[in-house]
């Protein structure tokens, strides 16, 4: 049986999310299109909380 983590499993890893956010900010800073740090943190927090909420919501079973 193949026990390798899938791409979705890797995306859910908080370290991967932090690294991806940091990398994206560095790339945007290099090209001069990065927002100020407060706005960036707000956006990252919003996306993170949305991902957590969707993950929790998907654990519930629908009532029939």
CORHULIN-V93046 format. One record per residue. N is the residue number from 1. RES is the residue in three letters. PHI is phi in whole degrees, -180 to 180 (999 if undefined). PSI is psi in radians with two decimals (none if undefined). OMEGA is omega in degrees with one decimal (none if undefined). Layout:
BEGIN
[[N;RES;PHI;PSI;OMEGA] [N;RES;PHI;PSI;OMEGA]]
END
This chain:
BEGIN
[[1;UNK;999;2.52;-177.5] [2;UNK;-89;1.93;-179.1] [3;UNK;-101;0.28;179.3] [4;UNK;-71;2.44;178.5] [5;UNK;-67;2.51;178.9] [6;UNK;-83;3.00;178.8] [7;UNK;-62;-0.69;179.8] [8;UNK;-65;-0.70;177.2] [9;UNK;-62;-0.70;-179.8] [10;UNK;-69;-0.64;180.0] [11;UNK;-67;-0.55;-179.6] [12;UNK;-74;-0.20;179.8] [13;UNK;-69;2.16;-177.4] [14;UNK;-62;-0.55;178.2] [15;UNK;-68;-0.64;176.8] [16;UNK;-65;-0.75;178.9] [17;UNK;-61;-0.75;179.3] [18;UNK;-65;-0.74;179.3] [19;UNK;-66;-0.72;179.6] [20;UNK;-65;-0.71;178.5] [21;UNK;-66;-0.75;178.1] [22;UNK;-64;-0.74;178.8] [23;UNK;-64;-0.77;179.9] [24;UNK;-62;-0.72;179.9] [25;UNK;-66;-0.70;178.9] [26;UNK;-64;-0.72;179.0] [27;UNK;-65;-0.77;179.4] [28;UNK;-66;-0.64;177.9] [29;UNK;-64;-0.69;-179.3] [30;UNK;-61;-0.68;-177.9] [31;UNK;-94;0.07;174.3] [32;UNK;76;0.39;-179.1] [33;UNK;-116;0.20;-178.0] [34;UNK;-76;2.42;174.3] [35;UNK;-74;2.98;176.4] [36;UNK;-65;2.78;-171.2] [37;UNK;-61;-0.65;-179.9] [38;UNK;-63;-0.76;178.0] [39;UNK;-65;-0.70;179.4] [40;UNK;-63;-0.80;179.7] [41;UNK;-62;-0.69;177.5] [42;UNK;-61;-0.78;178.9] [43;UNK;-64;-0.77;179.1] [44;UNK;-64;-0.74;177.9] [45;UNK;-62;-0.75;179.7] [46;UNK;-61;-0.80;179.7] [47;UNK;-66;-0.72;179.8] [48;UNK;-63;-0.82;179.8] [49;UNK;-66;-0.61;176.7] [50;UNK;-65;-0.73;179.1] [51;UNK;-65;-0.71;177.8] [52;UNK;-64;-0.77;-180.0] [53;UNK;-62;-0.74;178.3] [54;UNK;-65;-0.70;178.8] [55;UNK;-63;-0.72;178.7] [56;UNK;-70;-0.75;-179.2] [57;UNK;-61;-0.64;-178.2] [58;UNK;-71;-0.21;178.9] [59;UNK;-82;-0.29;-179.8] [60;UNK;-80;2.55;176.2] [61;UNK;-98;2.46;-179.3] [62;UNK;-70;2.53;175.7] [63;UNK;-80;2.38;-179.7] [64;UNK;-123;none;none]]
END
